[in-house]
Amino acid sequence: MGNIERGAPANSRPAAEDHAGAQRSPNASIASYGAQMAAGWRELSQAQKGASKSAPAYSRYVNRKIGRLFAALAVPLGISPNQITILSALFTAAGILLIALAPMGLAVGIAAAVLLAVGYALDSSDGQIARLQRSGSLAGEWLDHCVDAVKTSALPLAVAVGLYRSQIQPEWYLLVPLAACVIGASTFFLMILTEQFRLRLGVKGVTADNGAKPSIVRGLLVLPMDYGVMCWVFVLWGIPQVFLPVYALITLGAAGFLVLAMRKWFKEITALVRASKDAS
C-alpha cells in the first residue's frame, strides 16, 4: 500500500513497473528511504516553524529536534499527522497509567519518564509532518489540542492516585498534584483563549517567525512550565524523599508563572481592545 502513489488506483500501475518493484533490492529500498529521510530533515531545518520567544528551553532546544527526527522518519513511510497524534496519545497514556497504577518504584518511574518524553516528542512531530506533507488542517489542530488538554489534567491526577496508592505521608501532600491539575488546566485554557483574542483583535502571537528574538535566559526561567522537564522528573518516582520536594517546587513555579501571565495577558488584551476602539 505504501508504494502506491496517493490518489492512484491500486490496479493502475503497469505490470512492468510491478515486476521492477518486485526485483528491487532491499539495499536500494533502504537507500531510497534514507535519502527521503535526509531530505525531510533538511527541509524542516530550513523552514522550521517559529516558537514563542518565551518557549521553555527543553521544548525549544531538545524536544523540537527529536520531533523533527521523528517527522523525517515518518514521512517516507506515509504516516499522517493524525496518526502521529494518536501514537503520541498512546505513549502518553501508557506513561500516565504506569504512574497511577503500577507500584511506586525506580524502574516504573524511568519507564514512565521515557514513555511521556517519547509521547511529547511525537506531539511535536505531528505539526512538522503536516508541513512536510502540506496536509495541515483545523481538524488535525483540534485533535492535537484535545490530546494536550486531556494529558494536562490527567498527569497530575495520576500522580495523586499513585501517591495515594503508595500511602504517601504526610497525606496533605496529595493536595500538591491536585493543585498542579488546576494550575495546568487553567494555564492551558488561558493561553489558548488569549491567543484567540489576539487573533480576533488582529494581532499574531509573538514568535521567532515574526521578528521576536528567542531568549535563552527566559527559556531557562520558565523551565517549571516545561512539560518536557516534567516528563523526566519521574525518573525520581522511586525516591519519594527527592521526588516530592522537586515536584512541589515545579508546581510552585508553575503557580507563579500563571499569576504573572494572567496579569500580563489581562493588560495586553485591555490595551488591544482600547486600541481597537480608538482605531474605529
Phi and psi in degrees as GROMACS dihedral restraints (atoms count N, CA, C in turn):
[ dihedral_restraints ]
;  ai    aj    ak    al  type     phi  dphi    fc
    3     4     5     6     1   -68.2    20    10
    4     5     6     7     1   -17.8    20    10
    6     7     8     9     1   -87.0    20    10
    7     8     9    10     1   -10.6    20    10
    9    10    11    12     1   -91.2    20    10
   10    11    12    13     1   130.1    20    10
   12    13    14    15     1   -61.1    20    10
   13    14    15    16     1   143.7    20    10
   15    16    17    18     1   -60.9    20    10
   16    17    18    19     1   130.7    20    10
   18    19    20    21     1    92.4    20    10
   19    20    21    22     1   -10.2    20    10
   21    22    23    24     1   -92.9    20    10
   22    23    24    25     1   137.6    20    10
   24    25    26    27     1   -61.2    20    10
   25    26    27    28     1   150.7    20    10
   27    28    29    30     1   -64.5    20    10
   28    29    30    31     1   -26.6    20    10
   30    31    32    33     1  -100.1    20    10
   31    32    33    34     1    14.0    20    10
   33    34    35    36     1   -90.0    20    10
   34    35    36    37     1    -8.4    20    10
   36    37    38    39     1   -80.7    20    10
   37    38    39    40     1   134.6    20    10
   39    40    41    42     1   -61.6    20    10
   40    41    42    43     1   152.1    20    10
   42    43    44    45     1   -62.4    20    10
   43    44    45    46     1   -37.2    20    10
   45    46    47    48     1   -61.6    20    10
   46    47    48    49     1   -38.0    20    10
   48    49    50    51     1   -67.5    20    10
   49    50    51    52     1   -38.1    20    10
   51    52    53    54     1   -61.4    20    10
   52    53    54    55     1   -43.1    20    10
   54    55    56    57     1   -65.4    20    10
   55    56    57    58     1   -40.3    20    10
   57    58    59    60     1   -63.6    20    10
   58    59    60    61     1   -40.1    20    10
   60    61    62    63     1   -64.8    20    10
   61    62    63    64     1   -37.9    20    10
   63    64    65    66     1   -67.0    20    10
   64    65    66    67     1   -31.5    20    10
   66    67    68    69     1   -87.0    20    10
   67    68    69    70     1    -5.7    20    10
   69    70    71    72     1   -64.7    20    10
   70    71    72    73     1   134.5    20    10
   72    73    74    75     1   -74.6    20    10
   73    74    75    76     1   152.2    20    10
   75    76    77    78     1   -58.1    20    10
   76    77    78    79     1   -36.6    20    10
   78    79    80    81     1   -63.2    20    10
   79    80    81    82     1   -38.0    20    10
   81    82    83    84     1   -65.5    20    10
   82    83    84    85     1   -40.6    20    10
   84    85    86    87     1   -64.8    20    10
   85    86    87    88     1   -40.9    20    10
   87    88    89    90     1   -65.6    20    10
   88    89    90    91     1   -40.6    20    10
   90    91    92    93     1   -64.5    20    10
   91    92    93    94     1   -40.9    20    10
   93    94    95    96     1   -63.4    20    10
   94    95    96    97     1   -43.4    20    10
   96    97    98    99     1   -62.3    20    10
   97    98    99   100     1   -43.3    20    10
   99   100   101   102     1   -62.4    20    10
  100   101   102   103     1   -39.5    20    10
  102   103   104   105     1   -65.8    20    10
  103   104   105   106     1   -42.3    20    10
  105   106   107   108     1   -65.6    20    10
  106   107   108   109     1   -38.9    20    10
  108   109   110   111     1   -64.0    20    10
  109   110   111   112     1   -44.6    20    10
  111   112   113   114     1   -63.1    20    10
  112   113   114   115     1   -40.0    20    10
  114   115   116   117     1   -64.4    20    10
  115   116   117   118     1   -41.4    20    10
  117   118   119   120     1   -63.8    20    10
  118   119   120   121     1   -40.8    20    10
  120   121   122   123     1   -61.6    20    10
  121   122   123   124     1   -44.4    20    10
  123   124   125   126     1   -63.9    20    10
  124   125   126   127     1   -42.1    20    10
  126   127   128   129     1   -64.1    20    10
  127   128   129   130     1   -43.2    20    10
  129   130   131   132     1   -67.3    20    10
  130   131   132   133     1   -35.9    20    10
  132   133   134   135     1   -66.0    20    10
  133   134   135   136     1   -34.7    20    10
  135   136   137   138     1   -84.5    20    10
  136   137   138   139     1   -23.1    20    10
  138   139   140   141     1  -128.8    20    10
  139   140   141   142     1    47.5    20    10
  141   142   143   144     1   -72.2    20    10
  142   143   144   145     1   132.9    20    10
  144   145   146   147     1   -61.9    20    10
  145   146   147   148     1   140.6    20    10
  147   148   149   150     1   -69.5    20    10
  148   149   150   151     1   155.4    20    10
  150   151   152   153     1  -122.5    20    10
  151   152   153   154     1   161.7    20    10
  153   154   155   156     1   -55.1    20    10
  154   155   156   157     1   142.4    20    10
  156   157   158   159     1   -65.2    20    10
  157   158   159   160     1   -16.3    20    10
  159   160   161   162     1  -105.8    20    10
  160   161   162   163     1    18.3    20    10
  162   163   164   165     1   -59.6    20    10
  163   164   165   166     1   136.4    20    10
  165   166   167   168     1   -58.4    20    10
  166   167   168   169     1   150.5    20    10
  168   169   170   171     1   -61.1    20    10
  169   170   171   172     1   -45.8    20    10
  171   172   173   174     1   -62.6    20    10
  172   173   174   175     1   -45.2    20    10
  174   175   176   177     1   -61.2    20    10
  175   176   177   178     1   -39.6    20    10
  177   178   179   180     1   -77.3    20    10
  178   179   180   181     1   -50.3    20    10
  180   181   182   183     1   -94.7    20    10
  181   182   183   184     1   -18.4    20    10
  183   184   185   186     1  -114.7    20    10
  184   185   186   187     1   -58.0    20    10
  186   187   188   189     1   -64.4    20    10
  187   188   189   190     1   -39.5    20    10
  189   190   191   192     1   -66.4    20    10
  190   191   192   193     1   -33.7    20    10
  192   193   194   195     1   -71.4    20    10
  193   194   195   196     1   -38.5    20    10
  195   196   197   198     1   -65.7    20    10
  196   197   198   199     1   -41.2    20    10
  198   199   200   201     1   -62.0    20    10
  199   200   201   202     1   -36.1    20    10
  201   202   203   204     1   -64.2    20    10
  202   203   204   205     1   -40.3    20    10
  204   205   206   207     1   -63.0    20    10
  205   206   207   208     1   -45.4    20    10
  207   208   209   210     1   -60.3    20    10
  208   209   210   211     1   -40.0    20    10
  210   211   212   213     1   -64.2    20    10
  211   212   213   214     1   -43.9    20    10
  213   214   215   216     1   -64.3    20    10
  214   215   216   217     1   -33.5    20    10
  216   217   218   219     1   -73.2    20    10
  217   218   219   220     1   -34.0    20    10
  219   220   221   222     1   -82.7    20    10
  220   221   222   223     1   -36.2    20    10
  222   223   224   225     1   -60.7    20    10
  223   224   225   226     1   -44.8    20    10
  225   226   227   228     1   -62.4    20    10
  226   227   228   229     1   -19.9    20    10
  228   229   230   231     1   -88.1    20    10
  229   230   231   232     1    -2.5    20    10
  231   232   233   234     1    76.8    20    10
  232   233   234   235     1    19.7    20    10
  234   235   236   237     1   -76.8    20    10
  235   236   237   238     1   133.7    20    10
  237   238   239   240     1   -87.6    20    10
  238   239   240   241     1   160.3    20    10
  240   241   242   243     1   -57.4    20    10
  241   242   243   244     1   -41.7    20    10
  243   244   245   246     1   -64.8    20    10
  244   245   246   247     1   -35.7    20    10
  246   247   248   249     1   -64.5    20    10
  247   248   249   250     1   -38.8    20    10
  249   250   251   252     1   -67.3    20    10
  250   251   252   253     1   -39.0    20    10
  252   253   254   255     1   -60.2    20    10
  253   254   255   256     1   -43.4    20    10
  255   256   257   258     1   -65.9    20    10
  256   257   258   259     1   -40.9    20    10
  258   259   260   261     1   -62.9    20    10
  259   260   261   262     1   -40.4    20    10
  261   262   263   264     1   -59.2    20    10
  262   263   264   265     1   -43.5    20    10
  264   265   266   267     1   -63.2    20    10
  265   266   267   268     1   -37.6    20    10
  267   268   269   270     1   -67.2    20    10
  268   269   270   271     1   -43.9    20    10
  270   271   272   273     1   -62.1    20    10
  271   272   273   274     1   -45.3    20    10
  273   274   275   276     1   -63.7    20    10
  274   275   276   277     1   -43.1    20    10
  276   277   278   279     1   -61.7    20    10
  277   278   279   280     1   -40.0    20    10
  279   280   281   282     1   -62.6    20    10
  280   281   282   283     1   -42.9    20    10
  282   283   284   285     1   -64.0    20    10
  283   284   285   286     1   -41.6    20    10
  285   286   287   288     1   -65.2    20    10
  286   287   288   289     1   -41.9    20    10
  288   289   290   291     1   -65.8    20    10
  289   290   291   292     1   -37.1    20    10
  291   292   293   294     1   -60.1    20    10
  292   293   294   295     1   -46.1    20    10
  294   295   296   297     1   -63.0    20    10
  295   296   297   298     1   -40.4    20    10
  297   298   299   300     1   -77.5    20    10
  298   299   300   301     1   -36.5    20    10
  300   301   302   303     1  -114.3    20    10
  301   302   303   304     1   -24.1    20    10
  303   304   305   306     1   -83.0    20    10
  304   305   306   307     1   153.9    20    10
  306   307   308   309     1   -58.6    20    10
  307   308   309   310     1   139.4    20    10
  309   310   311   312     1   -66.8    20    10
  310   311   312   313     1   121.5    20    10
  312   313   314   315     1  -168.3    20    10
  313   314   315   316     1   169.0    20    10
  315   316   317   318     1   -64.1    20    10
  316   317   318   319     1   -46.2    20    10
  318   319   320   321     1   -63.5    20    10
  319   320   321   322     1   -41.8    20    10
  321   322   323   324     1   -62.6    20    10
  322   323   324   325     1   -42.2    20    10
  324   325   326   327     1   -63.6    20    10
  325   326   327   328     1   -42.9    20    10
  327   328   329   330     1   -64.7    20    10
  328   329   330   331     1   -44.1    20    10
  330   331   332   333     1   -62.1    20    10
  331   332   333   334     1   -43.2    20    10
  333   334   335   336     1   -64.2    20    10
  334   335   336   337     1   -40.7    20    10
  336   337   338   339     1   -61.7    20    10
  337   338   339   340     1   -44.5    20    10
  339   340   341   342     1   -64.3    20    10
  340   341   342   343     1   -44.7    20    10
  342   343   344   345     1   -61.2    20    10
  343   344   345   346     1   -44.4    20    10
  345   346   347   348     1   -66.3    20    10
  346   347   348   349     1   -40.9    20    10
  348   349   350   351     1   -67.4    20    10
  349   350   351   352     1   -39.8    20    10
  351   352   353   354     1   -65.7    20    10
  352   353   354   355     1   -42.1    20    10
  354   355   356   357     1   -59.4    20    10
  355   356   357   358     1   -39.1    20    10
  357   358   359   360     1   -68.3    20    10
  358   359   360   361     1   -41.0    20    10
  360   361   362   363     1   -64.8    20    10
  361   362   363   364     1   -40.1    20    10
  363   364   365   366     1   -63.8    20    10
  364   365   366   367     1   -34.9    20    10
  366   367   368   369     1   -62.3    20    10
  367   368   369   370     1   -32.5    20    10
  369   370   371   372     1   -76.8    20    10
  370   371   372   373     1   -26.6    20    10
  372   373   374   375     1   -81.9    20    10
  373   374   375   376     1   -22.5    20    10
  375   376   377   378     1   -62.9    20    10
  376   377   378   379     1   -41.6    20    10
  378   379   380   381     1   -66.8    20    10
  379   380   381   382     1   -34.3    20    10
  381   382   383   384     1   -69.8    20    10
  382   383   384   385     1   -36.2    20    10
  384   385   386   387     1   -64.0    20    10
  385   386   387   388     1   -41.3    20    10
  387   388   389   390     1   -60.2    20    10
  388   389   390   391     1   -36.5    20    10
  390   391   392   393     1   -69.5    20    10
  391   392   393   394     1   -40.8    20    10
  393   394   395   396     1   -65.6    20    10
  394   395   396   397     1   -39.7    20    10
  396   397   398   399     1   -87.7    20    10
  397   398   399   400     1    -4.9    20    10
  399   400   401   402     1    53.0    20    10
  400   401   402   403     1    44.8    20    10
  402   403   404   405     1  -124.8    20    10
  403   404   405   406     1    21.5    20    10
  405   406   407   408     1   -64.1    20    10
  406   407   408   409     1   146.5    20    10
  408   409   410   411     1  -151.2    20    10
  409   410   411   412     1   158.8    20    10
  411   412   413   414     1   -65.1    20    10
  412   413   414   415     1   -34.3    20    10
  414   415   416   417     1   -63.6    20    10
  415   416   417   418     1   -40.9    20    10
  417   418   419   420     1   -65.3    20    10
  418   419   420   421     1   -40.7    20    10
  420   421   422   423     1   -64.4    20    10
  421   422   423   424     1   -39.8    20    10
  423   424   425   426     1   -61.1    20    10
  424   425   426   427     1   -45.5    20    10
  426   427   428   429     1   -61.4    20    10
  427   428   429   430     1   -42.5    20    10
  429   430   431   432     1   -60.9    20    10
  430   431   432   433     1   -44.6    20    10
  432   433   434   435     1   -66.4    20    10
  433   434   435   436     1   -34.5    20    10
  435   436   437   438     1   -61.2    20    10
  436   437   438   439     1   -46.3    20    10
  438   439   440   441     1   -62.2    20    10
  439   440   441   442     1   -42.8    20    10
  441   442   443   444     1   -62.2    20    10
  442   443   444   445     1   -42.0    20    10
  444   445   446   447     1   -64.3    20    10
  445   446   447   448     1   -42.1    20    10
  447   448   449   450     1   -67.1    20    10
  448   449   450   451     1   -46.1    20    10
  450   451   452   453     1   -69.6    20    10
  451   452   453   454     1   -28.2    20    10
  453   454   455   456     1   -60.2    20    10
  454   455   456   457     1   -38.8    20    10
  456   457   458   459     1   -90.1    20    10
  457   458   459   460     1   -34.7    20    10
  459   460   461   462     1   -68.5    20    10
  460   461   462   463     1   -36.3    20    10
  462   463   464   465     1   -64.7    20    10
  463   464   465   466     1   -51.6    20    10
  465   466   467   468     1   -64.9    20    10
  466   467   468   469     1   -31.7    20    10
  468   469   470   471     1   -66.0    20    10
  469   470   471   472     1   -36.7    20    10
  471   472   473   474     1   -64.3    20    10
  472   473   474   475     1   -37.7    20    10
  474   475   476   477     1   -61.6    20    10
  475   476   477   478     1   -44.2    20    10
  477   478   479   480     1   -60.8    20    10
  478   479   480   481     1   -44.0    20    10
  480   481   482   483     1   -64.8    20    10
  481   482   483   484     1   -44.8    20    10
  483   484   485   486     1   -61.9    20    10
  484   485   486   487     1   -41.7    20    10
  486   487   488   489     1   -68.0    20    10
  487   488   489   490     1   -38.6    20    10
  489   490   491   492     1   -64.6    20    10
  490   491   492   493     1   -43.8    20    10
  492   493   494   495     1   -65.1    20    10
  493   494   495   496     1   -28.9    20    10
  495   496   497   498     1   -87.0    20    10
  496   497   498   499     1     3.2    20    10
  498   499   500   501     1    53.7    20    10
  499   500   501   502     1    48.4    20    10
  501   502   503   504     1   -64.4    20    10
  502   503   504   505     1   144.0    20    10
  504   505   506   507     1  -124.9    20    10
  505   506   507   508     1   143.4    20    10
  507   508   509   510     1   -74.6    20    10
  508   509   510   511     1   153.7    20    10
  510   511   512   513     1   -64.1    20    10
  511   512   513   514     1   -26.8    20    10
  513   514   515   516     1   -62.6    20    10
  514   515   516   517     1   -18.0    20    10
  516   517   518   519     1   -63.7    20    10
  517   518   519   520     1   -20.9    20    10
  519   520   521   522     1   -61.1    20    10
  520   521   522   523     1   -19.6    20    10
  522   523   524   525     1   -68.2    20    10
  523   524   525   526     1   -24.3    20    10
  525   526   527   528     1   -64.5    20    10
  526   527   528   529     1   -53.5    20    10
  528   529   530   531     1   -64.5    20    10
  529   530   531   532     1   -29.8    20    10
  531   532   533   534     1   -66.3    20    10
  532   533   534   535     1   -39.4    20    10
  534   535   536   537     1   -65.6    20    10
  535   536   537   538     1   -39.5    20    10
  537   538   539   540     1   -61.4    20    10
  538   539   540   541     1   -35.1    20    10
  540   541   542   543     1   -63.8    20    10
  541   542   543   544     1   -46.0    20    10
  543   544   545   546     1   -64.5    20    10
  544   545   546   547     1   -44.3    20    10
  546   547   548   549     1   -63.8    20    10
  547   548   549   550     1   -46.4    20    10
  549   550   551   552     1   -64.8    20    10
  550   551   552   553     1   -45.5    20    10
  552   553   554   555     1   -64.5    20    10
  553   554   555   556     1   -40.4    20    10
  555   556   557   558     1   -65.7    20    10
  556   557   558   559     1   -43.8    20    10
  558   559   560   561     1   -62.7    20    10
  559   560   561   562     1   -45.5    20    10
  561   562   563   564     1   -60.3    20    10
  562   563   564   565     1   -47.0    20    10
  564   565   566   567     1   -64.8    20    10
  565   566   567   568     1   -45.5    20    10
  567   568   569   570     1   -68.9    20    10
  568   569   570   571     1   -33.2    20    10
  570   571   572   573     1   -63.0    20    10
  571   572   573   574     1   -45.6    20    10
  573   574   575   576     1   -67.5    20    10
  574   575   576   577     1   -42.8    20    10
  576   577   578   579     1   -61.5    20    10
  577   578   579   580     1   -43.8    20    10
  579   580   581   582     1   -63.2    20    10
  580   581   582   583     1   -41.5    20    10
  582   583   584   585     1   -63.8    20    10
  583   584   585   586     1   -39.4    20    10
  585   586   587   588     1   -65.6    20    10
  586   587   588   589     1   -38.5    20    10
  588   589   590   591     1   -66.3    20    10
  589   590   591   592     1   -39.4    20    10
  591   592   593   594     1   -58.9    20    10
  592   593   594   595     1   -46.9    20    10
  594   595   596   597     1   -62.8    20    10
  595   596   597   598     1   -41.4    20    10
  597   598   599   600     1   -62.4    20    10
  598   599   600   601     1   -32.3    20    10
  600   601   602   603     1   -92.4    20    10
  601   602   603   604     1     8.9    20    10
  603   604   605   606     1    81.5    20    10
  604   605   606   607     1    23.3    20    10
  606   607   608   609     1  -120.8    20    10
  607   608   609   610     1   130.4    20    10
  609   610   611   612     1   -81.8    20    10
  610   611   612   613     1   158.1    20    10
  612   613   614   615     1   -64.7    20    10
  613   614   615   616     1   152.3    20    10
  615   616   617   618     1   -82.8    20    10
  616   617   618   619     1   107.9    20    10
  618   619   620   621     1  -128.8    20    10
  619   620   621   622     1   171.7    20    10
  621   622   623   624     1   -64.6    20    10
  622   623   624   625     1   -23.8    20    10
  624   625   626   627     1   -68.4    20    10
  625   626   627   628     1   -30.7    20    10
  627   628   629   630     1  -108.7    20    10
  628   629   630   631     1    31.9    20    10
  630   631   632   633     1   105.5    20    10
  631   632   633   634     1    -9.8    20    10
  633   634   635   636     1   -80.6    20    10
  634   635   636   637     1   127.1    20    10
  636   637   638   639     1   -81.9    20    10
  637   638   639   640     1   128.8    20    10
  639   640   641   642     1   -61.0    20    10
  640   641   642   643     1   143.0    20    10
  642   643   644   645     1  -111.6    20    10
  643   644   645   646     1   116.1    20    10
  645   646   647   648     1   -66.1    20    10
  646   647   648   649     1   -41.4    20    10
  648   649   650   651     1   -61.4    20    10
  649   650   651   652     1   -46.2    20    10
  651   652   653   654     1   -64.7    20    10
  652   653   654   655     1   -37.6    20    10
  654   655   656   657     1   -61.2    20    10
  655   656   657   658     1   -36.0    20    10
  657   658   659   660     1   -74.4    20    10
  658   659   660   661     1   -36.4    20    10
  660   661   662   663     1   -67.1    20    10
  661   662   663   664     1   -28.9    20    10
  663   664   665   666     1   -96.7    20    10
  664   665   666   667     1    17.3    20    10
  666   667   668   669     1   -56.2    20    10
  667   668   669   670     1   -33.0    20    10
  669   670   671   672     1   -58.9    20    10
  670   671   672   673     1   -22.2    20    10
  672   673   674   675     1   -90.8    20    10
  673   674   675   676     1    -1.4    20    10
  675   676   677   678     1   -82.9    20    10
  676   677   678   679     1   114.7    20    10
  678   679   680   681     1   -61.0    20    10
  679   680   681   682     1   -32.6    20    10
  681   682   683   684     1   -62.6    20    10
  682   683   684   685     1   -40.0    20    10
  684   685   686   687     1   -63.3    20    10
  685   686   687   688     1   -42.0    20    10
  687   688   689   690     1   -60.3    20    10
  688   689   690   691     1   -38.3    20    10
  690   691   692   693     1   -57.0    20    10
  691   692   693   694     1   -47.2    20    10
  693   694   695   696     1   -80.8    20    10
  694   695   696   697     1   -13.4    20    10
  696   697   698   699     1   -61.4    20    10
  697   698   699   700     1   -25.4    20    10
  699   700   701   702     1   -73.2    20    10
  700   701   702   703     1    -5.2    20    10
  702   703   704   705     1   -65.3    20    10
  703   704   705   706     1   -16.7    20    10
  705   706   707   708     1   -93.2    20    10
  706   707   708   709     1     4.1    20    10
  708   709   710   711     1   -57.3    20    10
  709   710   711   712     1   -30.3    20    10
  711   712   713   714     1   -86.2    20    10
  712   713   714   715     1     0.9    20    10
  714   715   716   717     1  -123.9    20    10
  715   716   717   718     1    78.0    20    10
  717   718   719   720     1   -55.2    20    10
  718   719   720   721     1   -35.5    20    10
  720   721   722   723     1   -66.8    20    10
  721   722   723   724     1   -18.3    20    10
  723   724   725   726     1  -100.4    20    10
  724   725   726   727     1   -44.7    20    10
  726   727   728   729     1   -59.2    20    10
  727   728   729   730     1   -45.3    20    10
  729   730   731   732     1   -60.5    20    10
  730   731   732   733     1   -50.2    20    10
  732   733   734   735     1   -67.4    20    10
  733   734   735   736     1   -35.4    20    10
  735   736   737   738     1   -64.6    20    10
  736   737   738   739     1   -44.6    20    10
  738   739   740   741     1   -63.6    20    10
  739   740   741   742     1   -38.9    20    10
  741   742   743   744     1   -65.4    20    10
  742   743   744   745     1   -39.9    20    10
  744   745   746   747     1   -65.6    20    10
  745   746   747   748     1   -41.2    20    10
  747   748   749   750     1   -62.8    20    10
  748   749   750   751     1   -41.7    20    10
  750   751   752   753     1   -64.4    20    10
  751   752   753   754     1   -40.6    20    10
  753   754   755   756     1   -63.7    20    10
  754   755   756   757     1   -43.0    20    10
  756   757   758   759     1   -62.7    20    10
  757   758   759   760     1   -39.4    20    10
  759   760   761   762     1   -64.8    20    10
  760   761   762   763     1   -37.3    20    10
  762   763   764   765     1   -65.1    20    10
  763   764   765   766     1   -42.8    20    10
  765   766   767   768     1   -63.0    20    10
  766   767   768   769     1   -41.7    20    10
  768   769   770   771     1   -60.3    20    10
  769   770   771   772     1   -43.6    20    10
  771   772   773   774     1   -62.3    20    10
  772   773   774   775     1   -42.8    20    10
  774   775   776   777     1   -62.2    20    10
  775   776   777   778     1   -47.7    20    10
  777   778   779   780     1   -65.7    20    10
  778   779   780   781     1   -40.0    20    10
  780   781   782   783     1   -67.0    20    10
  781   782   783   784     1   -40.4    20    10
  783   784   785   786     1   -60.5    20    10
  784   785   786   787     1   -42.2    20    10
  786   787   788   789     1   -61.9    20    10
  787   788   789   790     1   -46.3    20    10
  789   790   791   792     1   -64.4    20    10
  790   791   792   793     1   -46.0    20    10
  792   793   794   795     1   -64.0    20    10
  793   794   795   796     1   -40.3    20    10
  795   796   797   798     1   -63.2    20    10
  796   797   798   799     1   -44.9    20    10
  798   799   800   801     1   -63.9    20    10
  799   800   801   802     1   -39.3    20    10
  801   802   803   804     1   -65.0    20    10
  802   803   804   805     1   -47.6    20    10
  804   805   806   807     1   -65.6    20    10
  805   806   807   808     1   -39.5    20    10
  807   808   809   810     1   -59.5    20    10
  808   809   810   811     1   -44.3    20    10
  810   811   812   813     1   -66.4    20    10
  811   812   813   814     1   -39.4    20    10
  813   814   815   816     1   -67.0    20    10
  814   815   816   817     1   -39.2    20    10
  816   817   818   819     1   -65.1    20    10
  817   818   819   820     1   -42.2    20    10
  819   820   821   822     1   -64.1    20    10
  820   821   822   823     1   -42.5    20    10
  822   823   824   825     1   -65.2    20    10
  823   824   825   826     1   -37.3    20    10
  825   826   827   828     1   -64.7    20    10
  826   827   828   829     1   -40.9    20    10
  828   829   830   831     1   -67.2    20    10
  829   830   831   832     1   -39.7    20    10
  831   832   833   834     1   -65.7    20    10
  832   833   834   835     1   -35.6    20    10
  834   835   836   837     1   -69.7    20    10
  835   836   837   838     1   -30.4    20    10
